[in-house]
Amino acid sequence: MPLLDAYGRPIVIEALREEQAAPTLLGIRNIYSIIDESIGLTPEKAAGILRTAEFGDPWLYLELAERMEEKDLLYQGVLHTRKMAVSQLDIDVQASGDDSQSIEDSEFIRDVLIDSSQVDLHDVVFEMLDALGKGFSATEIIWDTDGVNAQTGAPQWLPFALKWRDPRWFMFDWVSGEQLLVRTLSSEGPQLPVGRNSWDSRLSPMNLRVRSDGGAQIGIQPATQPLAPFKFITHVTRAKAGLPIRGGLARIAIWAYLFKNYVLKDWVIFAEVYGQPMRLGKYGPGATENDKAALLRAVANIGTDAAAIIPESMAIEFVQSRGGGQASHEMYQKLCEYIDKMVTIGVLGQELTTSLPRGAGSRAAAEVHDVVRRDIATDDARRISATLSRDLVKPLIDLNRGPRRRYPQISIGFNEKADLTELMAGLGPAVDRGLRVSEKWLRDQFGAPDPSPGEYLLHRVEHTSAVGESAAPNRKEPSTVRNVQK
């Protein structure tokens, strides 16, 4: 029985040994910015970039989304806060059942992904959350097959590296708008099959999109290639329902970024001339064009050089600016604060993470906002867990241990610590009445390891001798203590 990925596509082993989305120097997957549309960005340009992304080519949109994170401190800060809220959470593996096979599968995944030093899964989660701003992220699995499977003798498939790939190197299928494709100009490499109801890619400068089930020809798309099954971790985060390319937070933040830049530009110009008197140059009726140009240079140089020379027949007056300065300053500041507030709410769901109300802060409001932020982090963690379980855990199990009806699941979430005082207060009477509680579970609640042979054990003191030491056998070996208690 051939191996199938989560989408029903057969696995091509040769494709797993190659890097499908590696960067190239001269090809289309280069690391350099071709056109920086964020320079001189206008509402017309912004609308054109968004429209082009909707029509199927998101290159400029993804490039602009990257520039926004680099140039807008608040946008980068709130996105980083949301990423860090998830990437630092505890990562665990949950078995799919209580049988020995399910437990062994979960232990295998835990050894490979969590206990191993080869891959830092926390860094991988942080990079996967690049999808928050752009709508999707693609992480290529670089497989290591040098080891040998002890059970079958076949090569052992382990992730040597999980490499985040530049989202500009990908685009979505123009028909469904949901299947992720990698840009390429080469037809070399193994032919990649596609699953039912997916779309085949005929490699050429312009690809003719054809239904894999023999349906009618649909349209033309730039040269792309389907992602090889078991080769990529593709994470999609939608800020709203709809197409993945329209679900990134950058799409709703681009207008705030644009208008804030307008305000900041005017504010900087205002700050540059604020408090300086206007220089007014006067020339006589017989002044030539050269005289006028010399007077203009003199007026301009006064602001920078604090010195200038002009003919005796000309004059320079200083007109003091009156009124409107403070009001203008507050207008710029309030508008920037309003835009930042809207961006913060759009990304974090609340604003108290980055600012407090003027005058006084409300502890109750802060607690409510913290709950909102925690809910968002929990949902992000749930989505990341599902993606890792689908695109990383299933390939590891299938390639090394064979297909399963149910697979272990990656679990990312907050480590809820129980109130140990309340736990013991309620557990003691229940145990006295016959409740059976696992000692291992109770040790896990307290974070206490199992005692090693030869260690001294604490116990309840029965009475004290004259020299102040316990008369109970608290200095016996663990095995001796158990015999005495019996």
N, C-alpha and C positions, 0 to 999 in steps of 0.2 A: 504494500500500500504506500503510495507516494506521500511525502510530507506536504502539508498544506499550511499556509499562514492563516492569520485570523480572518482574511478576506477571501479564503478559498482558492488562492493562487498556488500552484505547485512551486516547490523550491528548486532553484537551479544552484547546485553546489559550486560550480565554477564561478558564478557571480559573487558568491560570498567571500572568495579569496581575493577579490580586487576592490580597490577604492573607487566607487562609482562617482562620487561628488568631490573628488580631490581638486584643489585649486590648480589653475594652469596660468602660465605667464602670458601666452598669446591668445588663448581661446576665450570663450565667453565667460568662464568662471575665473576671472581675475579678481584680485583683492583691491583694485584701485577704483576710485570714483571717476566715472566717465563725465558726468554732467552734475554739477552741484546746483540743483534747482532751488536750494534754500537761499542762494544769493540773489538779492533782488526779488524775493518772493512777494507776489501780489495776490489779491483775491482771484484774479483770472487764472494765474498760474496754479494756485492751490486747487481750484475747481477742476482744472485740466488734469492735474496729477491724479486726483481722486477718480475722475471719470475714466482715465486710461487704465487705472487699476481695476475698476469695475468691468471694463471691456476685455480684460484678460491679461494685461501685461503690467505687473505690479512693480517693475524695477525702480522707477522714479519714486513711487510711494514708499517703498521700503528704504530707499536711500534717504529720503526726507525724514522718515521716522527715526533713522539712526542719527541724523543731524539734530533733531529735536532733543534727543537724549544727551547729546554732547553740548548743546548751547543753552538749554533752558535748565537752570539749576534746580528749580522746584520740580519740574516734570521728571527730571532724572532722580531727584531725591525721593519722590513718592513712589515711583516705579521700583527703585532700589529697596525701599521699605517693604513694599508688598512682596518682592522676591525673597528678601531675607526672612520675612515672617514664615515662609514655608521651607526654605532651604536649611534652616537650622533645627527643624523639628526632628523628632526621633523616627528612624526608619526601621521597620521590622518586617518579618515574613510570616504570613499566616498559612498554615497547612490547610489543604482543601478538605481534609477529613481526619478521622482518628485511626485509620488503618495504617499499617507499617509503610506501605508504598507512599502514601500522602505525606507522612512524617519524614521519610527519607528524602522525598522531593524537596520539601521545605528546608531541610537541613542543607541540602546541596546548594540551593539558591542562596541561603544565608552565608554559607562558606565562600561562595564565589563573589557575591555582590556587597556583603556587609563586612564580613570578617577579613576578607582579602585586602591587601594594600595596593593591588594593581589598579583598581578603579575606586575613585572617591565619589560615591553616589550623591553626596551633598552638593558637590560642585556640578555634577550632571544635572541635578534638579534645578539649581540656580540658572544654568544655561538654557534649560528647557523652558523656563519661565520668561525667556525673551519673547515667547508667544503672547505675553500679556499686551505688549505694545504693538506688535506687528500682526497678530492674529494666528501665527503658526510658527513652529520651529522644527528643524530637522537635525537629528543627531545621528551620525553614521557610526555603525558598529564595526570596528576593526577586529576581526576574529583572529585568534591564535590557535593554530592546530598542531603545535609541536608536541603536545602531550598525547597520552594514549589512554583511552577509556578502559579501566580495569575490568569492567564487566563484559564488554564486547570485543575488545582489542582494536576497535576502530579509533581514528583520531578524535581526540577530545576537543570540543569547541568551547573556548573560553574568550571573553571579551578582553583583548589586549588594550584597547582604548575606546572611549566613546567620544567622538569628535563632533563638536558643534560646527555646523556648516552655515555659511553666510546665506541668509534667506533670499538674497537677490539672485542666487543661483537656481532658484526654483520658481515654478509658476503652476497655476492650477489649470486643469483641463478646461477648455473653452466651452465644452458642452455641458458637463455636470457642474463645473465650478467647485468641485470638492476633491477630486483625485489630484494628489500632488505629483508633479513631474519635475525631473531635473533637467536643466538646460544642457545641451551638448551639441557639438558640431561634428562628432565622430560617430561612425557606425560600427566601430570595432567593438570586440567583446562579445560575450555570449548573448544569444537572443533571449529576451525575457518574455515569458508567456504572461498572459493576463487572464484574470478570472472572468466569470460570468457577469454580464452587464457592465463590464469595465470597457476601457477604450485603448485600442492598440495605437502604437506610435511608429509610423514609417519614417525612418531617419532620412532626412534630406534638409536642405536649407529652409524649406517650408514644409511642414508635415501635414499630410492629408489625414484628418481624423476619421477613422473608420470604426464602426461597431464591430466588436470581436465576435458577435454571433451572426455576422454576415448581413447586417442591416445596411441601410442606405448610407452613402457617403454624406458627411455632415458639413465639414468646412476645413479651413486651412489654419494652421498654428505654427509658430516658430519651432525650430527643431528642438525636440525634447525627448525624454526617455522615461518610461515608467520606473519607479523605484523598485529595486530588486527586493523580493520578499526576504524577510529575516535579515535585512541589511540596515534598516533605519528605524529610529524612534521618532515618530512624527506626532507632535503634540499640538493640538488645536485648542485655543481658548477663545470663546466667543463672549464679548461683552453684551451681545444681544443675539437673538435668533437670526439666522440667515446664512449667507455665504461666508466661509472662513475669512476671505480677504477683507470683508467688511466688518469683521468682529473685533479688530484690534483697537486698543485704547488710543493709539496714535490718530486714528480717524476722527475721533471726537475731540482730540486735543489740538489738532492742527489749526483750527480757527482761533482758538485762544492763543496759541503760539504766534500766529500771524499778527493779531491785533495787539498783543502785548509788545511785540517788537516795534510796532508803530508808536505806541505810547512811550516806550523806553527811548526811542530815537528822539522824539520831541522833548522828552524830559532831559536828556543829555544836552541837547541844544539850549534848552532853557537854563540849565545849570551853568553852562559855559558862559552865557552872557548875563546871568542874573547879578544884579548889583552894579554892573558896569554902565556908565552913562553912554548914551548914543553919541557917536562922533559925527558931527555934521560939517561937511566941507563946503565953503562958498567960493565961487570964482566970479570974476568980473565979466562984463559983457563982451570983452574982446579976447577972452581966453580961447586958445586953440584946442584941438583934440589932444595934442600932446600934453598941454597944460592940464586938461581934465584928467587924463590918465595918470599924470604925476600926482595930482591932488588925491585921486582915489587910492593910489598906492600908499601915500602918506597917511591917510585916514586909517587904512587897514593895518599899517605897521605900528600905529600907536598902540593897538591892542596887544601886540606881541613883543615889540621892541621898546615900547614906552618912549620912543623918540622918532622924529621925522623932520624933514625940511620941506618947505614950500616957498614959492615966490612971495614977495612982500605984498603983491596985489591980491593974494588969496587969504582966506581966513578959515579957521577951524573952531567950531563951537562944540561944547559938551552939554548935551541936553539930559538932565537927570530924569530917569524913569520913575514915575510915581504911580502907586496903586497897582492892584492886580497880581503882585508878586506872590504873596502868601496864598491867595486863592488858587493861582495856577499850580503852585507847588502841591497843595493838598489834592487838587483834581488829579494830577498825574499819579500821586501815591495811592489815592483811593481806588482809581481805576485798575492799577496794577494789583492791588490787594484783592479786589473783587475777582479779577481774572484768575489769580492764583488760588483763591478760595474755590472757584468753580472747578478748576483742574484737580485740586485735592479731593473734592467730593466725588468727582468722576472716577478717580483712580482708587481711592481708599474708602469711599462710601461715607466719609465724615471728614471734618476739618480739624478737630482738636488734636490730632496727631502732630500737626505742624504749627498750630497757633492756638492761643487762648483768647477768649473774648476780652475786650478792653475793660479795664476797671477791676473785675474780679472773675475768678474761675469757679465753676460749679463742679463739685466732686461728683454729684449725681449725674450731671451731663457727661462728664468725662468717663464715668463707668459705662453709661449707655453707649457712647461712641466706641469704647474699647470692646464691648460686646459685638458691635457691628464689624469692627476690624477683625475680631477673632472669627466671626462667621465667614467673612471673605477668605481668610487664610485657611480655614477648614475646608471650604469648597475648592480652593486652589489645590490643596493637598489631596483631596479626593480625586480630582481630575488627573493630577500627576500620577497618583497611585494606579489608576486605571490604565493610563498610557504605558507605564513601565511594566505592568502585569501583562498587557497585550503584546507589546513590541519587544520586550527583553526577556521576561520570564518564560513565556511560551517557546521562543526559539531555543533558549538554553535547555529546557526540558526535552523538547522534541529532538534536538540534535544529539543530545548526550544520553537520554534515558528512554526516548521513544514517545509517541503521542499518548496523550492522556484524555480521559473524558472530562476531568476537572484538574485545574492547575493551581499551584500556590499563588497567593496574592501578596503584592507589595502593600504594606500599610504605613502611611505617613500621617502622623497626627500628634496632638499634644499629649504629653505623658501626664495623665490625671493622677495626682498624688492623693491618696485617701488620708483623712484625718486619723492618725494612728491611735490617738487617745480614744476617740469615739469608736474606732474599730475594736479595740480591746475591751472597752466597756460593754459593747453589745455582743462580742464574740464569746467572752468568758462564760456567762450564764448559759448561752446556747450550747457550748461544748460540754458543760456540766450536765446538761439534760440529754446528751447523746448525739449532738450534731457532729458529723464526721467532717473534719477540715484537713486539707492537705498541709503538711508541715512545709513542703517546698513552696506552696502558694503563700503561706504566711511569711516565710523568710523573704520572698520576693517583695512583699508589701513593705517590709522593713529594710530591704536592701542588705540583709545579713547573709553572708555565705555559709555554706555547710561547714561544720567543724572538721578539721583534719585530724587524723589519728595522732594521739599524743598531746593534743591541745587541752588546756584546762577549761572546764566548763563552769559557767556561772549557775547558781541555784539559789533557792530561797534559804535564808539563814534560819536555822531552828533555834539555837541559843548560843550564847557567847561564854567562853571560858574565862577564868580569872585573869589571864594575861591579855584578854581583849581580842583573841582570835576565835573564829567560828569553830565550833566543835563538830560541825557537819563535814562530811568527807568532800570538801571542795578542792582538794588537791589530788584527787584520784584521776586516773586516766579515763577517757570517755567510756571504754568498755567496762571498767571497774565501777563507774558510777551507775551504769545501767544495771549491773549485777546487784549492787546495793539496793537500788530502787525496787528491783524485783523481789 
